[in-house]
């Protein structure tokens, strides 16, 4: 599909005279290729530009290592810089869930994989950390979404808050809080409503729920295949609601993962988890080097 960056760069360097150090011209030529590779991987233009500048500063004048070709050397510098930019939290998989019951607010656009991710994380907390989790759907406009969470809960053996018709999201959030406290749950997860696009009502509703629940974590679920759009979504949600981390879904698809770099660079928010399929176990803690490898191709 794409030409691999290592191949591109070895082509570039084959045409250059071998010298003892990477000259400014060598690096410039190579970085043009790096920029194209980043853009092909769906990294946004300003982020790609800044990134290339940082790599340029690091690569110029670096002694050429005998054991690897100059092309490989630039790829390594690029890889290390990608990991550097992508690294957020030391332990992205560790959710802040002390002081039970700890609320986790799940936000994102409709179809991003929010409900699926809520259940995947609940299962993880249950199995890996032995936590009692309660899940509640606040998507009052879409009864099917509420039922979906209930079905997933039954499938993974995690309790869901009983559905009461006609309740508004804030009332449901309050009920979840009470039930979580009375029922001795460690965590309660609030799966907020999604829309196809961000609008004022969606944001107002999520903000009202946030104010009531005072979440320990607010996780934004973003479709990793949406590229540049993902950055806008993350910026908006973070400005209006405040986000503590991002979950990138559909990273099992053939997207190149450039959204991860753009989102991290633009919003500064750590990517915490990566969704890798529809199954309930298809979620992993975010690993910068894996995404870096994928962006490089
Ligand atoms: P929501 O509207 O944001 O709650 O989205 P859903 O959780 O209902 O997910 C929408 C669709 O995406 C469902 O068919 C999910 O199975 C699917 N999905 C969610 N996460 C992933 C993922 O990481 N990879 C893939 N391939 N599909 C996913």
py3Dmol code that shows the C-alpha trace and the ligand (Angstrom):
import py3Dmol

protein = """\
ATOM      1  CA  UNK A   1       0.000   0.000   0.000  1.00  0.00           C
ATOM      2  CA  UNK A   2       2.634   2.518   1.076  1.00  0.00           C
ATOM      3  CA  UNK A   3       6.306   2.479   0.331  1.00  0.00           C
ATOM      4  CA  UNK A   4       8.112   1.699   3.500  1.00  0.00           C
ATOM      5  CA  UNK A   5      10.145   4.596   4.917  1.00  0.00           C
ATOM      6  CA  UNK A   6      13.296   2.520   5.309  1.00  0.00           C
ATOM      7  CA  UNK A   7      13.147   1.626   1.616  1.00  0.00           C
ATOM      8  CA  UNK A   8      12.577   5.219   0.586  1.00  0.00           C
ATOM      9  CA  UNK A   9      15.495   6.420   2.646  1.00  0.00           C
ATOM     10  CA  UNK A  10      17.933   3.789   1.482  1.00  0.00           C
ATOM     11  CA  UNK A  11      17.065   4.866  -2.051  1.00  0.00           C
ATOM     12  CA  UNK A  12      17.833   8.480  -1.177  1.00  0.00           C
ATOM     13  CA  UNK A  13      21.111   7.670   0.525  1.00  0.00           C
ATOM     14  CA  UNK A  14      22.310   5.370  -2.229  1.00  0.00           C
ATOM     15  CA  UNK A  15      22.523   8.444  -4.391  1.00  0.00           C
ATOM     16  CA  UNK A  16      24.565  10.385  -1.882  1.00  0.00           C
ATOM     17  CA  UNK A  17      28.279  10.113  -1.264  1.00  0.00           C
ATOM     18  CA  UNK A  18      29.118   8.267   1.894  1.00  0.00           C
ATOM     19  CA  UNK A  19      30.688  10.582   4.422  1.00  0.00           C
ATOM     20  CA  UNK A  20      31.720  10.260   8.030  1.00  0.00           C
ATOM     21  CA  UNK A  21      28.790  12.225   9.388  1.00  0.00           C
ATOM     22  CA  UNK A  22      25.275  12.995   8.239  1.00  0.00           C
ATOM     23  CA  UNK A  23      25.615  16.299   6.389  1.00  0.00           C
ATOM     24  CA  UNK A  24      22.930  18.945   6.440  1.00  0.00           C
ATOM     25  CA  UNK A  25      22.063  18.187   2.818  1.00  0.00           C
ATOM     26  CA  UNK A  26      21.808  14.451   3.430  1.00  0.00           C
ATOM     27  CA  UNK A  27      19.490  15.087   6.334  1.00  0.00           C
ATOM     28  CA  UNK A  28      17.376  17.581   4.388  1.00  0.00           C
ATOM     29  CA  UNK A  29      16.872  15.144   1.537  1.00  0.00           C
ATOM     30  CA  UNK A  30      15.993  12.372   3.943  1.00  0.00           C
ATOM     31  CA  UNK A  31      13.596  14.545   5.879  1.00  0.00           C
ATOM     32  CA  UNK A  32      11.599  15.337   2.792  1.00  0.00           C
ATOM     33  CA  UNK A  33      10.903  11.619   2.576  1.00  0.00           C
ATOM     34  CA  UNK A  34      10.102  11.465   6.277  1.00  0.00           C
ATOM     35  CA  UNK A  35       7.582  14.253   5.874  1.00  0.00           C
ATOM     36  CA  UNK A  36       5.833  12.488   3.006  1.00  0.00           C
ATOM     37  CA  UNK A  37       5.755   9.259   5.030  1.00  0.00           C
ATOM     38  CA  UNK A  38       4.183  11.070   7.990  1.00  0.00           C
ATOM     39  CA  UNK A  39       1.553  12.718   5.816  1.00  0.00           C
ATOM     40  CA  UNK A  40       0.734   9.373   4.211  1.00  0.00           C
ATOM     41  CA  UNK A  41       0.287   7.975   7.710  1.00  0.00           C
ATOM     42  CA  UNK A  42      -2.345  10.670   8.285  1.00  0.00           C
ATOM     43  CA  UNK A  43      -0.272  12.917  10.535  1.00  0.00           C
ATOM     44  CA  UNK A  44      -1.508  16.502  10.248  1.00  0.00           C
ATOM     45  CA  UNK A  45       0.670  18.959   8.316  1.00  0.00           C
ATOM     46  CA  UNK A  46       1.667  21.309  11.182  1.00  0.00           C
ATOM     47  CA  UNK A  47       2.519  18.339  13.391  1.00  0.00           C
ATOM     48  CA  UNK A  48       4.561  16.735  10.609  1.00  0.00           C
ATOM     49  CA  UNK A  49       6.433  20.022  10.093  1.00  0.00           C
ATOM     50  CA  UNK A  50       7.314  20.452  13.762  1.00  0.00           C
ATOM     51  CA  UNK A  51       8.278  16.850  13.990  1.00  0.00           C
ATOM     52  CA  UNK A  52      10.621  17.065  11.018  1.00  0.00           C
ATOM     53  CA  UNK A  53      12.267  20.154  12.538  1.00  0.00           C
ATOM     54  CA  UNK A  54      12.963  18.296  15.768  1.00  0.00           C
ATOM     55  CA  UNK A  55      14.436  15.366  13.856  1.00  0.00           C
ATOM     56  CA  UNK A  56      16.560  17.672  11.734  1.00  0.00           C
ATOM     57  CA  UNK A  57      18.156  19.185  14.819  1.00  0.00           C
ATOM     58  CA  UNK A  58      18.943  15.734  16.184  1.00  0.00           C
ATOM     59  CA  UNK A  59      20.202  14.168  12.976  1.00  0.00           C
ATOM     60  CA  UNK A  60      22.497  16.848  11.564  1.00  0.00           C
ATOM     61  CA  UNK A  61      26.115  16.170  12.326  1.00  0.00           C
ATOM     62  CA  UNK A  62      25.440  12.791  13.876  1.00  0.00           C
ATOM     63  CA  UNK A  63      28.325  10.429  13.137  1.00  0.00           C
ATOM     64  CA  UNK A  64      27.411   7.723  10.672  1.00  0.00           C
ATOM     65  CA  UNK A  65      27.448   4.406  12.440  1.00  0.00           C
ATOM     66  CA  UNK A  66      29.374   1.727  10.553  1.00  0.00           C
ATOM     67  CA  UNK A  67      27.029  -1.114  11.302  1.00  0.00           C
ATOM     68  CA  UNK A  68      23.946   0.503   9.761  1.00  0.00           C
ATOM     69  CA  UNK A  69      23.329   2.497   6.602  1.00  0.00           C
ATOM     70  CA  UNK A  70      22.665   6.267   6.802  1.00  0.00           C
ATOM     71  CA  UNK A  71      19.075   5.531   5.774  1.00  0.00           C
ATOM     72  CA  UNK A  72      18.614   3.142   8.674  1.00  0.00           C
ATOM     73  CA  UNK A  73      20.231   5.649  10.945  1.00  0.00           C
ATOM     74  CA  UNK A  74      17.724   8.352  10.037  1.00  0.00           C
ATOM     75  CA  UNK A  75      14.886   5.870  10.447  1.00  0.00           C
ATOM     76  CA  UNK A  76      16.154   5.137  13.951  1.00  0.00           C
ATOM     77  CA  UNK A  77      16.327   8.832  14.835  1.00  0.00           C
ATOM     78  CA  UNK A  78      12.786   9.288  13.497  1.00  0.00           C
ATOM     79  CA  UNK A  79      11.565   6.242  15.395  1.00  0.00           C
ATOM     80  CA  UNK A  80      13.087   7.453  18.671  1.00  0.00           C
ATOM     81  CA  UNK A  81      11.603  10.903  18.203  1.00  0.00           C
ATOM     82  CA  UNK A  82       8.164   9.398  17.481  1.00  0.00           C
ATOM     83  CA  UNK A  83       8.375   7.408  20.696  1.00  0.00           C
ATOM     84  CA  UNK A  84       9.487  10.528  22.532  1.00  0.00           C
ATOM     85  CA  UNK A  85       6.495  12.559  21.319  1.00  0.00           C
ATOM     86  CA  UNK A  86       3.996   9.713  21.786  1.00  0.00           C
ATOM     87  CA  UNK A  87       5.055   8.845  25.310  1.00  0.00           C
ATOM     88  CA  UNK A  88       2.592  10.310  27.764  1.00  0.00           C
ATOM     89  CA  UNK A  89       2.071   8.550  31.038  1.00  0.00           C
ATOM     90  CA  UNK A  90       4.639   6.177  32.393  1.00  0.00           C
ATOM     91  CA  UNK A  91       1.885   3.684  33.005  1.00  0.00           C
ATOM     92  CA  UNK A  92      -0.992   4.530  30.644  1.00  0.00           C
ATOM     93  CA  UNK A  93      -2.979   1.422  31.606  1.00  0.00           C
ATOM     94  CA  UNK A  94      -3.235   2.382  35.263  1.00  0.00           C
ATOM     95  CA  UNK A  95      -6.594   4.041  35.826  1.00  0.00           C
ATOM     96  CA  UNK A  96      -7.065   6.286  38.862  1.00  0.00           C
ATOM     97  CA  UNK A  97      -9.632   4.323  40.772  1.00  0.00           C
ATOM     98  CA  UNK A  98      -8.725   4.689  44.426  1.00  0.00           C
ATOM     99  CA  UNK A  99     -11.422   5.932  46.853  1.00  0.00           C
ATOM    100  CA  UNK A 100     -14.253   3.627  45.823  1.00  0.00           C
ATOM    101  CA  UNK A 101     -16.615   4.000  44.178  1.00  0.00           C
ATOM    102  CA  UNK A 102     -14.480   5.760  41.546  1.00  0.00           C
ATOM    103  CA  UNK A 103     -16.385   7.270  38.631  1.00  0.00           C
ATOM    104  CA  UNK A 104     -15.037   6.920  35.091  1.00  0.00           C
ATOM    105  CA  UNK A 105     -16.676   9.068  32.449  1.00  0.00           C
ATOM    106  CA  UNK A 106     -16.605   7.788  28.868  1.00  0.00           C
ATOM    107  CA  UNK A 107     -17.072  10.389  26.131  1.00  0.00           C
ATOM    108  CA  UNK A 108     -16.813  10.425  22.354  1.00  0.00           C
ATOM    109  CA  UNK A 109     -18.732  10.581  19.117  1.00  0.00           C
ATOM    110  CA  UNK A 110     -21.357   8.029  18.177  1.00  0.00           C
ATOM    111  CA  UNK A 111     -19.798   5.056  16.450  1.00  0.00           C
ATOM    112  CA  UNK A 112     -16.335   5.713  17.869  1.00  0.00           C
ATOM    113  CA  UNK A 113     -16.529   2.493  19.883  1.00  0.00           C
ATOM    114  CA  UNK A 114     -17.432   4.090  23.214  1.00  0.00           C
ATOM    115  CA  UNK A 115     -19.856   1.456  24.481  1.00  0.00           C
ATOM    116  CA  UNK A 116     -17.629  -1.406  23.368  1.00  0.00           C
ATOM    117  CA  UNK A 117     -14.625   0.243  25.035  1.00  0.00           C
ATOM    118  CA  UNK A 118     -16.577   0.814  28.259  1.00  0.00           C
ATOM    119  CA  UNK A 119     -17.281  -2.914  28.460  1.00  0.00           C
ATOM    120  CA  UNK A 120     -13.731  -3.873  27.462  1.00  0.00           C
ATOM    121  CA  UNK A 121     -12.271  -1.701  30.217  1.00  0.00           C
ATOM    122  CA  UNK A 122     -14.786  -2.978  32.765  1.00  0.00           C
ATOM    123  CA  UNK A 123     -13.762  -6.533  31.927  1.00  0.00           C
ATOM    124  CA  UNK A 124     -10.097  -5.619  32.304  1.00  0.00           C
ATOM    125  CA  UNK A 125     -10.664  -4.001  35.684  1.00  0.00           C
ATOM    126  CA  UNK A 126     -12.611  -7.013  36.839  1.00  0.00           C
ATOM    127  CA  UNK A 127     -10.142  -9.609  35.623  1.00  0.00           C
ATOM    128  CA  UNK A 128      -6.805  -7.908  36.119  1.00  0.00           C
ATOM    129  CA  UNK A 129      -7.461  -5.798  39.174  1.00  0.00           C
ATOM    130  CA  UNK A 130     -10.235  -7.788  40.750  1.00  0.00           C
ATOM    131  CA  UNK A 131     -12.521  -4.752  40.858  1.00  0.00           C
ATOM    132  CA  UNK A 132     -16.274  -4.732  41.170  1.00  0.00           C
ATOM    133  CA  UNK A 133     -17.545  -2.552  38.369  1.00  0.00           C
ATOM    134  CA  UNK A 134     -20.967  -1.078  37.654  1.00  0.00           C
ATOM    135  CA  UNK A 135     -21.697   0.250  34.164  1.00  0.00           C
ATOM    136  CA  UNK A 136     -24.441   2.706  33.283  1.00  0.00           C
ATOM    137  CA  UNK A 137     -25.557   3.976  29.883  1.00  0.00           C
ATOM    138  CA  UNK A 138     -26.664   7.612  29.752  1.00  0.00           C
ATOM    139  CA  UNK A 139     -27.634   7.499  26.097  1.00  0.00           C
ATOM    140  CA  UNK A 140     -31.305   8.285  26.630  1.00  0.00           C
ATOM    141  CA  UNK A 141     -31.871   9.142  22.979  1.00  0.00           C
ATOM    142  CA  UNK A 142     -30.852   5.719  21.800  1.00  0.00           C
ATOM    143  CA  UNK A 143     -32.524   2.897  23.719  1.00  0.00           C
ATOM    144  CA  UNK A 144     -30.585   0.426  21.566  1.00  0.00           C
ATOM    145  CA  UNK A 145     -27.324   1.791  22.952  1.00  0.00           C
ATOM    146  CA  UNK A 146     -28.566   1.279  26.516  1.00  0.00           C
ATOM    147  CA  UNK A 147     -29.545  -2.274  25.695  1.00  0.00           C
ATOM    148  CA  UNK A 148     -26.213  -2.881  23.997  1.00  0.00           C
ATOM    149  CA  UNK A 149     -24.360  -2.055  27.202  1.00  0.00           C
ATOM    150  CA  UNK A 150     -26.677  -4.344  29.153  1.00  0.00           C
ATOM    151  CA  UNK A 151     -26.024  -7.204  26.729  1.00  0.00           C
ATOM    152  CA  UNK A 152     -22.268  -6.685  26.891  1.00  0.00           C
ATOM    153  CA  UNK A 153     -22.444  -6.545  30.694  1.00  0.00           C
ATOM    154  CA  UNK A 154     -24.215  -9.891  30.826  1.00  0.00           C
ATOM    155  CA  UNK A 155     -21.678 -11.324  28.405  1.00  0.00           C
ATOM    156  CA  UNK A 156     -18.643 -10.283  30.475  1.00  0.00           C
ATOM    157  CA  UNK A 157     -20.237 -10.751  33.893  1.00  0.00           C
ATOM    158  CA  UNK A 158     -20.253  -7.074  34.866  1.00  0.00           C
ATOM    159  CA  UNK A 159     -23.311  -5.446  36.412  1.00  0.00           C
ATOM    160  CA  UNK A 160     -25.208  -2.678  34.647  1.00  0.00           C
ATOM    161  CA  UNK A 161     -27.494  -0.127  36.210  1.00  0.00           C
ATOM    162  CA  UNK A 162     -31.119  -1.131  35.555  1.00  0.00           C
ATOM    163  CA  UNK A 163     -32.670   0.944  32.764  1.00  0.00           C
ATOM    164  CA  UNK A 164     -35.463   3.270  33.874  1.00  0.00           C
ATOM    165  CA  UNK A 165     -37.400   4.795  30.983  1.00  0.00           C
ATOM    166  CA  UNK A 166     -37.779   8.576  30.886  1.00  0.00           C
ATOM    167  CA  UNK A 167     -34.794   9.487  33.080  1.00  0.00           C
ATOM    168  CA  UNK A 168     -32.396  12.206  31.995  1.00  0.00           C
ATOM    169  CA  UNK A 169     -28.620  11.592  31.932  1.00  0.00           C
ATOM    170  CA  UNK A 170     -27.881  13.553  35.120  1.00  0.00           C
ATOM    171  CA  UNK A 171     -30.502  11.591  37.052  1.00  0.00           C
ATOM    172  CA  UNK A 172     -29.054   8.331  35.765  1.00  0.00           C
ATOM    173  CA  UNK A 173     -25.560   9.454  36.793  1.00  0.00           C
ATOM    174  CA  UNK A 174     -26.805  10.235  40.295  1.00  0.00           C
ATOM    175  CA  UNK A 175     -28.550   6.878  40.518  1.00  0.00           C
ATOM    176  CA  UNK A 176     -25.368   5.124  39.375  1.00  0.00           C
ATOM    177  CA  UNK A 177     -23.390   6.927  42.064  1.00  0.00           C
ATOM    178  CA  UNK A 178     -25.848   5.922  44.798  1.00  0.00           C
ATOM    179  CA  UNK A 179     -26.078   2.353  43.610  1.00  0.00           C
ATOM    180  CA  UNK A 180     -22.287   2.085  43.331  1.00  0.00           C
ATOM    181  CA  UNK A 181     -21.860   3.373  46.896  1.00  0.00           C
ATOM    182  CA  UNK A 182     -24.598   1.191  48.365  1.00  0.00           C
ATOM    183  CA  UNK A 183     -23.651  -1.875  46.399  1.00  0.00           C
ATOM    184  CA  UNK A 184     -19.989  -1.768  47.395  1.00  0.00           C
ATOM    185  CA  UNK A 185     -18.651  -1.261  43.877  1.00  0.00           C
ATOM    186  CA  UNK A 186     -15.064  -0.129  43.343  1.00  0.00           C
ATOM    187  CA  UNK A 187     -15.735   1.644  40.068  1.00  0.00           C
ATOM    188  CA  UNK A 188     -18.732   2.924  38.150  1.00  0.00           C
ATOM    189  CA  UNK A 189     -18.475   3.733  34.494  1.00  0.00           C
ATOM    190  CA  UNK A 190     -20.752   6.258  32.814  1.00  0.00           C
ATOM    191  CA  UNK A 191     -21.184   5.689  29.093  1.00  0.00           C
ATOM    192  CA  UNK A 192     -22.411   9.080  27.858  1.00  0.00           C
ATOM    193  CA  UNK A 193     -24.452   9.705  24.729  1.00  0.00           C
ATOM    194  CA  UNK A 194     -22.623  10.160  21.455  1.00  0.00           C
ATOM    195  CA  UNK A 195     -23.599  12.126  18.374  1.00  0.00           C
ATOM    196  CA  UNK A 196     -22.337  11.962  14.853  1.00  0.00           C
ATOM    197  CA  UNK A 197     -20.858  15.441  15.297  1.00  0.00           C
ATOM    198  CA  UNK A 198     -19.994  17.534  18.282  1.00  0.00           C
ATOM    199  CA  UNK A 199     -22.828  19.931  19.070  1.00  0.00           C
ATOM    200  CA  UNK A 200     -23.702  22.255  21.922  1.00  0.00           C
ATOM    201  CA  UNK A 201     -26.275  19.904  23.402  1.00  0.00           C
ATOM    202  CA  UNK A 202     -23.913  16.959  23.467  1.00  0.00           C
ATOM    203  CA  UNK A 203     -21.262  19.017  25.226  1.00  0.00           C
ATOM    204  CA  UNK A 204     -23.732  20.576  27.692  1.00  0.00           C
ATOM    205  CA  UNK A 205     -25.045  17.142  28.611  1.00  0.00           C
ATOM    206  CA  UNK A 206     -21.586  15.663  29.122  1.00  0.00           C
ATOM    207  CA  UNK A 207     -20.553  18.699  31.186  1.00  0.00           C
ATOM    208  CA  UNK A 208     -23.644  18.389  33.415  1.00  0.00           C
ATOM    209  CA  UNK A 209     -22.885  14.711  34.012  1.00  0.00           C
ATOM    210  CA  UNK A 210     -19.247  15.509  34.718  1.00  0.00           C
ATOM    211  CA  UNK A 211     -20.260  18.101  37.321  1.00  0.00           C
ATOM    212  CA  UNK A 212     -22.472  15.596  39.118  1.00  0.00           C
ATOM    213  CA  UNK A 213     -20.138  12.615  38.906  1.00  0.00           C
ATOM    214  CA  UNK A 214     -16.781  14.369  39.437  1.00  0.00           C
ATOM    215  CA  UNK A 215     -15.010  11.622  37.496  1.00  0.00           C
ATOM    216  CA  UNK A 216     -11.542  10.404  38.441  1.00  0.00           C
ATOM    217  CA  UNK A 217     -10.931   9.663  34.787  1.00  0.00           C
ATOM    218  CA  UNK A 218     -12.589  11.106  31.700  1.00  0.00           C
ATOM    219  CA  UNK A 219     -11.652   8.927  28.773  1.00  0.00           C
ATOM    220  CA  UNK A 220     -12.241  10.125  25.255  1.00  0.00           C
ATOM    221  CA  UNK A 221     -12.858   7.323  22.780  1.00  0.00           C
ATOM    222  CA  UNK A 222     -11.721   8.195  19.264  1.00  0.00           C
ATOM    223  CA  UNK A 223     -11.841   6.198  16.057  1.00  0.00           C
ATOM    224  CA  UNK A 224      -8.190   5.795  15.100  1.00  0.00           C
ATOM    225  CA  UNK A 225      -9.076   5.652  11.424  1.00  0.00           C
ATOM    226  CA  UNK A 226     -10.492   9.168  11.324  1.00  0.00           C
ATOM    227  CA  UNK A 227      -7.093  10.842  11.001  1.00  0.00           C
ATOM    228  CA  UNK A 228      -7.199  14.610  11.081  1.00  0.00           C
ATOM    229  CA  UNK A 229     -10.787  14.630  12.334  1.00  0.00           C
ATOM    230  CA  UNK A 230      -9.674  12.818  15.455  1.00  0.00           C
ATOM    231  CA  UNK A 231      -7.517  15.794  16.397  1.00  0.00           C
ATOM    232  CA  UNK A 232     -10.420  18.228  16.112  1.00  0.00           C
ATOM    233  CA  UNK A 233     -12.655  15.955  18.171  1.00  0.00           C
ATOM    234  CA  UNK A 234     -10.025  15.583  20.883  1.00  0.00           C
ATOM    235  CA  UNK A 235      -9.336  19.327  21.014  1.00  0.00           C
ATOM    236  CA  UNK A 236     -13.010  20.136  21.322  1.00  0.00           C
ATOM    237  CA  UNK A 237     -13.799  17.564  23.994  1.00  0.00           C
ATOM    238  CA  UNK A 238     -10.745  18.520  25.990  1.00  0.00           C
ATOM    239  CA  UNK A 239     -11.531  22.238  25.852  1.00  0.00           C
ATOM    240  CA  UNK A 240     -15.157  21.793  26.832  1.00  0.00           C
ATOM    241  CA  UNK A 241     -15.211  18.753  29.120  1.00  0.00           C
ATOM    242  CA  UNK A 242     -11.613  18.133  30.125  1.00  0.00           C
ATOM    243  CA  UNK A 243     -10.149  14.785  29.207  1.00  0.00           C
ATOM    244  CA  UNK A 244      -7.673  12.710  31.215  1.00  0.00           C
ATOM    245  CA  UNK A 245      -6.790  10.301  28.449  1.00  0.00           C
ATOM    246  CA  UNK A 246      -7.626   8.990  25.010  1.00  0.00           C
ATOM    247  CA  UNK A 247      -8.568   5.518  23.805  1.00  0.00           C
ATOM    248  CA  UNK A 248      -7.870   4.971  20.110  1.00  0.00           C
ATOM    249  CA  UNK A 249     -10.138   2.343  18.599  1.00  0.00           C
ATOM    250  CA  UNK A 250     -10.001   0.394  15.320  1.00  0.00           C
ATOM    251  CA  UNK A 251      -6.252   0.155  15.408  1.00  0.00           C
ATOM    252  CA  UNK A 252      -6.743  -3.351  14.032  1.00  0.00           C
ATOM    253  CA  UNK A 253      -7.724  -1.718  10.732  1.00  0.00           C
ATOM    254  CA  UNK A 254      -5.270  -0.654   8.066  1.00  0.00           C
ATOM    255  CA  UNK A 255      -4.947   2.934   9.224  1.00  0.00           C
ATOM    256  CA  UNK A 256      -1.373   3.955   9.829  1.00  0.00           C
ATOM    257  CA  UNK A 257      -1.912   5.497  13.243  1.00  0.00           C
ATOM    258  CA  UNK A 258      -0.866   9.034  12.391  1.00  0.00           C
ATOM    259  CA  UNK A 259      -3.841  10.326  14.374  1.00  0.00           C
ATOM    260  CA  UNK A 260      -2.063   9.173  17.510  1.00  0.00           C
ATOM    261  CA  UNK A 261       0.892  11.442  16.849  1.00  0.00           C
ATOM    262  CA  UNK A 262      -1.223  14.447  15.852  1.00  0.00           C
ATOM    263  CA  UNK A 263      -3.509  14.074  18.831  1.00  0.00           C
ATOM    264  CA  UNK A 264      -0.704  13.732  21.302  1.00  0.00           C
ATOM    265  CA  UNK A 265       1.201  16.677  19.810  1.00  0.00           C
ATOM    266  CA  UNK A 266      -1.816  18.986  19.547  1.00  0.00           C
ATOM    267  CA  UNK A 267      -3.745  18.228  22.742  1.00  0.00           C
ATOM    268  CA  UNK A 268      -0.919  16.963  24.944  1.00  0.00           C
ATOM    269  CA  UNK A 269      -3.308  14.287  26.240  1.00  0.00           C
ATOM    270  CA  UNK A 270      -1.884  10.833  26.817  1.00  0.00           C
ATOM    271  CA  UNK A 271      -3.164   7.917  24.787  1.00  0.00           C
ATOM    272  CA  UNK A 272      -4.013   5.277  27.348  1.00  0.00           C
ATOM    273  CA  UNK A 273      -5.441   2.302  25.461  1.00  0.00           C
ATOM    274  CA  UNK A 274      -5.744   1.006  21.942  1.00  0.00           C
ATOM    275  CA  UNK A 275      -8.762  -0.938  20.647  1.00  0.00           C
ATOM    276  CA  UNK A 276      -7.830  -3.834  18.396  1.00  0.00           C
ATOM    277  CA  UNK A 277     -11.099  -5.442  17.394  1.00  0.00           C
ATOM    278  CA  UNK A 278     -14.715  -6.070  18.276  1.00  0.00           C
ATOM    279  CA  UNK A 279     -14.111  -8.794  20.865  1.00  0.00           C
ATOM    280  CA  UNK A 280     -14.165  -7.957  24.547  1.00  0.00           C
ATOM    281  CA  UNK A 281     -10.476  -8.788  25.001  1.00  0.00           C
ATOM    282  CA  UNK A 282      -9.361  -6.728  22.022  1.00  0.00           C
ATOM    283  CA  UNK A 283      -7.864  -3.841  23.966  1.00  0.00           C
ATOM    284  CA  UNK A 284      -4.289  -3.133  24.980  1.00  0.00           C
ATOM    285  CA  UNK A 285      -2.373  -0.565  26.933  1.00  0.00           C
ATOM    286  CA  UNK A 286      -0.904   2.024  24.582  1.00  0.00           C
ATOM    287  CA  UNK A 287       2.672   1.296  23.545  1.00  0.00           C
ATOM    288  CA  UNK A 288       4.443   4.195  21.831  1.00  0.00           C
ATOM    289  CA  UNK A 289       7.042   2.055  20.056  1.00  0.00           C
ATOM    290  CA  UNK A 290       4.400  -0.105  18.436  1.00  0.00           C
ATOM    291  CA  UNK A 291       2.574   2.898  16.966  1.00  0.00           C
ATOM    292  CA  UNK A 292       5.893   4.485  15.968  1.00  0.00           C
ATOM    293  CA  UNK A 293       6.732   1.354  13.975  1.00  0.00           C
ATOM    294  CA  UNK A 294       3.369   1.480  12.313  1.00  0.00           C
ATOM    295  CA  UNK A 295       3.640   5.149  11.365  1.00  0.00           C
ATOM    296  CA  UNK A 296       7.047   4.450   9.820  1.00  0.00           C
ATOM    297  CA  UNK A 297       5.572   1.519   7.869  1.00  0.00           C
TER     298      UNK A 297
END
"""
ligand_1 = """\
28
LIG
P -20.418 3.878 20.166
O -21.547 4.381 19.323
O -19.303 4.877 20.238
O -20.822 3.411 21.519
O -19.789 2.668 19.358
P -19.908 1.095 19.620
O -19.201 0.723 20.863
O -21.322 0.685 19.491
O -19.038 0.543 18.402
C -19.431 0.713 17.067
C -18.914 -0.476 16.264
O -17.491 -0.474 16.255
C -19.313 -1.821 16.845
O -19.641 -2.685 15.792
C -18.047 -2.299 17.554
O -17.963 -3.691 17.634
C -16.971 -1.715 16.670
N -15.703 -1.487 17.380
C -15.479 -0.865 18.565
N -14.165 -0.837 18.865
C -13.514 -1.458 17.851
C -12.130 -1.750 17.560
O -11.187 -1.423 18.308
N -11.883 -2.401 16.378
C -12.878 -2.767 15.524
N -12.537 -3.403 14.405
N -14.172 -2.502 15.760
C -14.501 -1.871 16.904
"""
view = py3Dmol.view(width=600, height=400)
view.addModel(protein, "pdb")
view.setStyle({"model": 0}, {"cartoon": {"style": "trace"}})
view.addModel(ligand_1, "xyz")
view.setStyle({"model": 1}, {"stick": {}})
view.zoomTo()
view.show()
